[in-house]
Amino acid sequence: MNIAVVLRGLASLSWIAALVIIGLAVVRATRGQGFKAAGGMVLVAIVAALLLTSAGAGMVFIQPEERGIVISAIAPKGYREAALLPGLHWIIPFAESTIIYPISSQTYTMSIAAEEGAVQGDDSVAARTADGQEVLIDASVIFSIDVNRIIDVHIAWQNRYASDLVRPLARGIIRDEAARYNVEEIVSSKRLELIEGIQSRLFERLDANGIRMSEFVLRNITFSPEYAASVEQKQIAEQQAQQARLTVEQRRQEAEQARQVAQGQADAAVIAAEGRAKARVIEAQAEAEALELIAAALRDNPEVLTFEYIDKLAPGIQVMLVPSNSPYLLPLPTLSPAVVVPTPSPTQ
């Protein structure tokens, strides 16, 4: 419980009680009744009210997330040079007063949405990119007062540091940094670089004024309706081009598969032909070798040819006609009586 607030409340009640007692005393006096007793009560009520008011005015309680600046009519500079730390403090009633400043994190938001930002209505930052396109940037700055420079902030900005310092610095730096990039770079490859540039410059400028920035948040980037329509058309065209590339690639793959099939069939035909040719060569070589073996055998055994010749004759032959000048092949002892008639040679 804040004791200083309780004392101020009691002081207010004491003044109300004093006014009521004074009113009753006036009523008694107008009726001719005694005034001394009522006058004593009025005096006591007034003294109590003054004491409580003085105590309430002189006692200050500082919360842990706050610091207090004492404005003093008796201090050489008009203020105490040390800020009040958390806890209960005593100041000179009516000669000194306290201004409380938060040291916790605060957020200043600039948004296109009417109810999101610190300023009602569209408070987004309108910036012009390097290629002349207009973009609307929603952003938030998270900051706090430097606890060691609260008095400097009070002297320079009082309680206007958010609206008169953070806001204009952020908007100006956002516009300057956005002007360094093309619109496509801002929304794609250079977005992180844009954020880092804004954050670096804004941190430096705020720090020089006693404000510690913890983070800069780029919430959203909105394009003009004309550019948004052109981007949409470009995306549609890119999608169509991609679809066409996919179709071409599909056809190419199908053609490649057909070529591979045809190549496989051709290779198979070549392999089959080569196999047949090799088989024929092997067969011819075998036949040649066989013929050589037969020729060699005939050279060494000429009777083999006669035997083969006789062996091929039909077994039922009874008569043979041979040239008159040819010898008998064999006496044919096993044949039944037969007649061999010599035939004249062609030369006779």
C-alpha positions in Angstrom: 0.0 0.0 0.0 1.2 3.5 -0.9 1.4 5.4 2.4 1.7 8.8 0.7 -1.6 8.1 -1.1 -3.3 7.1 2.1 -2.1 10.3 3.8 -3.4 12.4 1.0 -6.7 10.6 1.3 -6.9 11.2 5.0 -6.0 14.9 4.5 -8.9 15.2 2.0 -11.3 13.7 4.5 -9.9 16.0 7.3 -10.7 19.0 5.2 -14.2 17.8 4.4 -14.7 17.1 8.2 -13.4 20.6 8.9 -15.8 22.2 6.5 -18.7 20.2 7.9 -17.8 21.3 11.5 -17.5 25.0 10.3 -20.9 24.7 8.7 -22.5 23.3 11.9 -20.8 26.0 14.0 -22.2 28.7 11.7 -25.7 27.2 12.0 -25.4 27.2 15.9 -24.2 30.7 15.9 -27.1 31.9 13.8 -29.5 30.3 16.2 -27.9 32.0 19.2 -26.4 28.8 20.6 -22.9 28.6 22.0 -20.0 29.0 19.5 -17.0 28.3 21.7 -17.3 24.5 21.7 -17.9 24.4 18.0 -15.0 26.8 17.4 -12.7 24.4 19.2 -13.8 21.5 17.1 -13.3 23.7 13.9 -9.8 24.5 15.1 -8.9 20.9 15.8 -10.3 19.8 12.4 -8.3 22.5 10.5 -5.0 21.7 12.3 -5.5 17.9 11.6 -6.2 18.6 8.0 -3.1 20.8 7.7 -0.9 18.2 9.3 -2.2 15.4 7.1 -2.0 17.6 4.0 1.6 18.5 4.9 2.5 14.9 5.5 0.9 13.8 2.3 2.6 16.5 0.3 6.0 15.7 1.9 5.9 11.9 1.6 6.6 10.2 -1.8 6.7 6.5 -2.6 8.6 5.4 -5.7 7.7 2.0 -7.3 10.4 -0.4 -8.4 9.8 0.4 -12.1 10.0 4.2 -11.5 12.4 7.0 -10.7 11.5 10.4 -9.3 12.7 13.9 -10.2 12.4 16.3 -7.3 11.6 19.9 -8.4 12.8 22.1 -5.6 12.3 25.8 -4.9 15.2 25.8 -2.6 17.8 23.8 -4.7 20.4 25.9 -6.6 19.4 24.4 -10.0 15.7 24.2 -9.2 15.9 20.4 -8.9 17.7 17.8 -6.9 20.6 16.4 -8.8 19.9 12.8 -7.8 16.8 11.0 -8.8 14.7 9.3 -6.1 15.2 5.5 -6.1 12.4 3.0 -5.3 11.0 3.3 -1.8 9.5 5.9 0.6 11.1 9.4 0.6 10.5 12.7 2.3 10.5 16.0 0.5 9.9 19.5 1.8 6.1 20.0 1.6 4.9 22.8 -0.8 8.5 23.7 -1.5 9.3 20.6 -3.5 7.3 18.3 -5.8 8.1 15.1 -7.6 7.7 14.0 -11.2 7.6 10.3 -11.7 9.2 8.7 -14.8 8.9 5.0 -15.8 12.2 3.1 -16.5 10.5 -0.1 -17.8 10.3 -0.9 -21.5 7.9 1.1 -23.6 6.6 0.5 -27.2 5.8 3.2 -29.7 3.9 1.8 -32.7 3.2 3.4 -36.0 0.6 1.4 -37.8 -1.8 1.7 -40.8 -4.5 0.2 -38.5 -6.6 2.9 -36.9 -6.5 1.5 -33.4 -3.1 -0.1 -33.2 -0.7 2.8 -33.1 0.0 5.6 -30.5 -1.7 8.0 -32.9 -5.3 7.3 -33.9 -5.9 6.7 -37.6 -3.3 5.8 -40.2 0.1 6.4 -38.7 2.2 4.3 -41.0 5.4 5.7 -42.5 5.0 6.7 -46.2 8.4 6.2 -47.8 9.7 6.5 -51.4 12.1 3.8 -52.6 15.1 4.2 -54.9 13.0 3.3 -58.0 10.3 5.8 -57.2 7.7 3.4 -55.7 5.8 4.5 -52.6 5.5 2.0 -49.7 3.7 2.2 -46.3 5.8 0.8 -43.5 4.3 -0.3 -40.1 6.9 -0.3 -37.3 7.4 -0.4 -33.6 10.2 1.0 -31.5 10.8 -0.7 -28.1 12.8 1.6 -25.8 13.3 2.7 -22.2 14.7 5.8 -20.4 18.3 5.5 -19.4 18.1 5.2 -15.7 21.3 7.2 -15.3 20.1 10.1 -17.4 16.5 10.6 -16.3 17.2 14.2 -15.2 18.6 15.0 -18.7 15.5 13.5 -20.3 13.3 15.6 -18.1 15.2 18.8 -18.8 15.2 18.2 -22.6 11.9 16.5 -23.2 9.8 16.2 -20.0 7.0 13.7 -20.8 7.1 14.4 -24.5 10.0 12.1 -25.3 7.8 9.5 -27.0 5.8 11.8 -29.2 8.5 14.5 -29.8 11.7 12.4 -29.9 11.1 8.7 -30.6 8.4 9.3 -33.2 10.0 11.9 -35.5 13.4 10.2 -35.4 12.0 6.8 -36.3 9.9 8.1 -39.1 12.8 10.2 -40.6 15.3 7.4 -40.4 12.9 4.8 -41.9 12.3 7.1 -44.9 16.0 7.7 -45.4 16.9 4.0 -45.2 14.0 2.9 -47.5 15.2 5.4 -50.2 18.4 3.4 -50.5 16.8 0.3 -51.9 14.4 -0.7 -54.8 11.0 -1.8 -53.8 11.7 -5.5 -54.7 14.9 -5.4 -52.5 13.0 -4.1 -49.5 10.5 -7.0 -49.6 13.0 -9.7 -50.4 16.8 -9.8 -50.4 17.5 -6.5 -48.6 14.8 -6.5 -46.0 17.1 -7.6 -43.2 19.7 -5.1 -44.3 17.1 -2.4 -44.2 16.1 -3.3 -40.6 19.7 -3.4 -39.5 20.4 0.0 -41.0 17.3 1.6 -39.3 18.1 0.0 -36.0 21.7 1.1 -36.0 21.0 4.7 -36.8 18.0 5.0 -34.5 19.9 3.4 -31.6 22.7 6.0 -32.0 20.3 9.0 -32.2 18.1 7.9 -29.3 21.1 7.1 -27.1 22.4 10.6 -27.6 19.2 11.9 -26.0 19.1 9.5 -23.0 16.8 6.9 -24.5 17.9 3.3 -24.7 16.4 1.4 -27.7 16.2 -2.4 -27.2 14.6 -3.3 -30.6 13.2 -2.0 -33.8 10.4 -4.1 -35.3 9.4 -3.8 -39.0 5.9 -5.0 -38.7 4.6 -4.7 -42.3 5.2 -3.2 -45.7 2.2 -2.2 -47.8 2.4 -1.2 -51.5 0.4 1.3 -53.5 -2.6 -0.2 -55.2 -1.0 0.2 -58.7 2.2 -1.5 -57.7 0.3 -4.3 -55.8 -1.7 -4.9 -59.0 1.5 -5.1 -61.1 3.1 -7.4 -58.6 0.1 -9.7 -58.8 0.2 -9.7 -62.6 3.9 -10.4 -62.5 3.3 -13.3 -60.2 0.6 -14.7 -62.4 2.9 -14.4 -65.4 5.8 -16.1 -63.5 3.5 -18.9 -62.5 2.4 -19.4 -66.1 6.0 -19.3 -67.3 6.9 -21.8 -64.6 4.0 -24.0 -65.7 5.2 -23.7 -69.3 8.8 -24.7 -68.2 7.4 -27.7 -66.4 5.5 -28.7 -69.5 8.6 -28.3 -71.6 10.6 -30.3 -69.1 8.0 -33.0 -69.0 8.0 -33.2 -72.8 11.8 -33.3 -72.8 11.8 -36.1 -70.3 9.3 -38.0 -72.3 11.4 -37.5 -75.5 14.5 -38.6 -73.6 12.7 -41.7 -72.3 11.6 -42.5 -75.9 15.1 -41.9 -77.1 16.5 -44.2 -74.5 14.0 -46.9 -75.3 14.8 -46.6 -79.1 18.5 -46.6 -78.2 18.0 -49.7 -76.1 16.2 -51.4 -78.9 18.8 -50.4 -81.4 21.6 -51.6 -79.0 19.7 -54.9 -78.5 19.4 -55.3 -82.3 23.1 -54.6 -82.8 24.0 -57.0 -80.0 21.8 -59.7 -81.5 23.3 -59.1 -85.0 26.8 -59.2 -83.5 25.9 -62.4 -81.7 24.6 -64.0 -84.9 27.6 -62.9 -86.8 29.9 -64.3 -84.2 28.0 -67.5 -84.1 28.2 -67.8 -87.9 32.0 -67.1 -87.7 32.4 -69.7 -85.1 30.3 -72.1 -87.1 32.3 -71.4 -90.3 35.5 -71.9 -88.3 34.2 -75.2 -87.0 33.2 -76.3 -90.5 36.6 -75.3 -91.9 38.4 -77.1 -89.2 36.2 -80.1 -89.8 36.9 -80.0 -93.5 40.6 -79.7 -92.8 40.4 -82.7 -90.6 38.5 -84.6 -93.3 41.0 -83.6 -96.0 43.9 -84.7 -93.8 42.2 -88.0 -93.1 41.6 -88.6 -96.9 45.2 -87.8 -97.7 46.4 -90.4 -95.2 43.6 -93.0 -96.0 42.2 -92.7 -99.5 40.2 -95.9 -99.0 38.0 -93.9 -96.6 36.5 -92.1 -99.6 35.7 -95.4 -101.3 34.1 -96.7 -98.2 32.0 -93.6 -97.8 31.0 -93.9 -101.5 29.9 -97.5 -101.1 28.2 -96.7 -97.8 26.0 -94.2 -99.4 24.8 -96.6 -102.1 21.3 -98.0 -101.6 21.5 -101.5 -100.1 19.1 -102.9 -102.7 21.2 -102.1 -105.8 21.9 -105.4 -107.9 23.5 -103.9 -111.0 26.0 -101.1 -111.4 27.2 -99.5 -114.6 30.8 -98.5 -114.5 33.1 -97.2 -117.2 35.0 -99.8 -119.2 38.3 -98.4 -118.2 37.4 -98.1 -114.4 38.5 -100.8 -112.1 35.9 -102.7 -110.1 35.3 -101.1 -106.8 35.0 -104.3 -105.0 34.2 -107.9 -105.9 30.8 -107.7 -104.1 31.1 -111.3 -102.9 27.9 -111.1 -100.8 25.6 -110.0 -103.6 23.3 -112.4 -105.2 24.2 -113.3 -108.8 24.4 -110.1 -110.6 25.6 -108.9 -113.9 28.0 -106.0 -114.2 27.8 -104.5 -117.6 30.7 -102.3 -118.6 29.8 -99.2 -120.3 31.8 -97.7 -123.0 33.9 -94.7 -122.0 33.1 -91.4 -123.5 36.3 -91.5 -125.5 35.6 -94.8 -127.3 
